[in-house]
Structures are given as structure tokens and as C-alpha cells.
Amino acid sequence: MNLDQIDTVVTRVIDRTPVLDIHTHLYAPAFGRIGLWGIDELVTYHYLEAEFFRASTMTPDQYWALDKIARADAIWKALFVERTPISEATRGVVCVLASLGLDPGAETLKDARAYFNAQSFESHLANVLALAGVSEVVMTNDPLDPEEAPSWEQGVGADPRFHAALRLDRILNDWTAGAAALARLGYDVDAGAGPKSTDEVRRFLERWIGLMKPRYLAVSMTDTFTFPADDARTRLMQHAVLPVCKAAGLPMSLMIGVRRQVNPALRLAGDAVGQADLRSVERLCRDWPDVRFLISVLSRENQHELCVYARKFANLMPFGCWWFLNNPSIVEEMTRERLEMLGQSFIPQHSDARVLEQVIYKWRSSRRSIAVALADSYRRLLIDGGQVTESDIDRDVTRLFRTNFTDFCRM
């Protein structure tokens, strides 16, 4: 292959390779109404709400007093009619509508609502995944969520397109509330997270691993996350969570760097980002060599350090360009850095989609950025005297989009 062919071949291979989306907030159809989809969910997503409050004179209190349809209409008018939708979040909605054959330049959401109201969810789901080039997704599953847990208890049917991930935020990030929830379920726990509590948490996790068959355990951490520390979280991790991961052969996923509610009036749109101390990741990987860690960090400033740690610890898998990093310029930058330091041994992206249709624009945009970075790596290889074939590229992209995850999780 010569230099002039690289861009075309890389784009072709990336576009035809189905993605295993390793972290989403989507749900299989059997979970019912907790899964979000449709135009009003898309337009009132918190990324767009944050932009709306910059573009509108409406106050948060006035906005939250409206019903969802009125909120969506207000956002559509402010961000799509009165302004050109060039931000990543607004352009993403344009991409979704155009992909579904709808008019992204419409003055109102009337026709879009009629389209979504006419859809059968099962057929719409299949169409959306096909448009996104996504074959499978990993959900976010909270066993303490009163809306979700009954579906598992009742034996929700398996769907090969949807894999579970056992989320631990309510236990690890707010033990007071987590302990109360576990106590209501009959577990003998205490506020101090002592030995009896950690035994009970371990019993709880083992039961839910049996019910969910998760691909990994997961938690989202703030930028101040420290391990080890003299706190309930450390005791729970050391004596319950990590031993369970080791015994079950399941990775632990840590998403680190969010700063919660810096502006509470914005609700979900009120979170921000902070630089974390990744020496906690170092200690986890070093002290628990038999546990595999999927790590995503939210701060751009932490990315290089994470790559260095991945070079030192084979039980660390960097993944994704999370949340505020999911912008083409940063996705391309981070992918270049990872390719240069780690070769193909990382997972370049996950959608983090909370609304079904978001997978269309998030993967279309990510594919473009990843293609630019990967093509440049091959171009440099050819200039330096190496060789690359389409078969090589196909193998590499399959690793990045699928088998790095399945191999790491031993699926």
C-alpha cells in the first residue's frame, strides 16, 4: 500500500467494522421505560441544557417549571432556530435527524415527534444500531436502583446485543445511603463499613454477579479520589469489591475526574471536571496485580500520565474519551497520543450514550477522528520504511473496536 491509499483504506475499514460499545447508559428493550429514546430526550439532554442556559435569558427555575415537551421546544428555538448548531452536542442532534430522514432545519419539532411516536421500539432500536455501526453495547446496571432491580429479580430475558456492567456508585460513593439501602434488603451492615459489612457487601455482589452476568464492575469517581485512604470506600474496595473481582475474574472499571454539582441549579448539567491524582491508579494496579482495571479519566491533563501507567501495568486498560473530552479535536489528540505510546493496546472510545439515538452521532464523529489519527500513524510507518496492508489495518481496527475489550474481559 502506498501513501496515497492510506486515508481511503483506513476510512473504509473503520466504517465497516462493527463496534462493541463498552460503556453506555442504554437498556435492552426488556427493561421498559427506564431506557431513553426519542426527540424530546435528545434535545433536553444535559449537554444541550448547559448550552441553552448560556444562550437564553430563561433562568433554571423557569426552565425546570416547564414540562419536557416545552423544555425541548425552548432549546430547539434557542440553539437550532435562532443559532447555527455548530457545537458538538447540537451538531450531533442534526446528524441524528438527518440520518433518520428528518429535517434538521425545521422550525419546530412537530414532524420529528410524529416520526418517533410512530416507531416500534424494537425496529427503531435495530435501525439505530445499524446506522451507528454498533453490534453490541454494555449497559450501566445498578442493583440498588428501585426501577431497575425488579427486572433482574424477575429474570429479565437475555439479549445478545446488550451486556451488563454492575455499577457500584451507591455503595462506594455514599456508604451512608448505600448501607441504608442494603439494610432494607436484609443485609447486616453498619455505618463504619467494618468486617461484617464488607462480608455482607461481598455476599451482595456475588448474588448480583450471578443474576446480571456482568462484563465488569464499575464506579465513577470524583477528581479527589484517593486510594488507599482511611475511609469506608477503601475498606469496601479492599475487603469486598476487589476480592470479588479477583475471585470472579471480572475487571474493575474506574471513571475518574468528575466534580459534582459545581452549579446545582443546572442539575445534571451542573457537573464539571477536575484533575485527579493518578497515583491511586498506580497503587491499585501494583497492589492488585490479579485484578484487571479499565480506566477512563475525565481531565485532559491526566491523559499522558494514564498512558505512562498503562506502559507499566499490563492489568490497566485505558478506554474512551469521556464526557467533556468527547470532542473531535480532543478525541483525535488523545488517540494519537495513545497510538504513539501504546500501539493498539487501548480502547479508543465508548459512546456514554444515555439516549439511544446518540450512538449514531457519537460513533460517526468518533470514527472520523480515530481514522485521522490512525491513518497518520500508518503514514509515518510507510515514510520510515515499513509496510502495511489492508489486512493489517482490518486486524488493528478490530482490536481497537472489539477484541481489546473482549480479550481483557475474557468474554
Secondary structure, DSSP 8 states (H G I E B T S, - for coil): --GGGHHHHHHHHHHHS-EEE-------GGGGGGSB-SHHHHHTSHHHHHHHHHH-S--HHHHHTS-HHHHHHHHHIIIIISS---SHHHHHHHHHHHHTT--TT-SSSHHHHHHHHT--HHHHHHHHHHHHTEEEEE--B-TT-TTTHHHHHTT----TTEE--EE-HHHHT-HHHHHHHHHHTT----TT--HHHHHHHHHHHHHHHHHH--S-EEEEEETT--SS-SSHHHHHIIIIIHHHHHHHT--EEEEEEEETTSSGGGGGGG-EE----THHHHHHHHH-TTS-EEEEES-GGGHHHHHHHHHH-TTEEEB---GGG-SHHHHHHHHHHHHHHHTT-SB------SBTTHHHHHHHHHHHHHHHHHHHHHHHHHHTT----HHHHHHHHHIIIIIHHHHHTT-
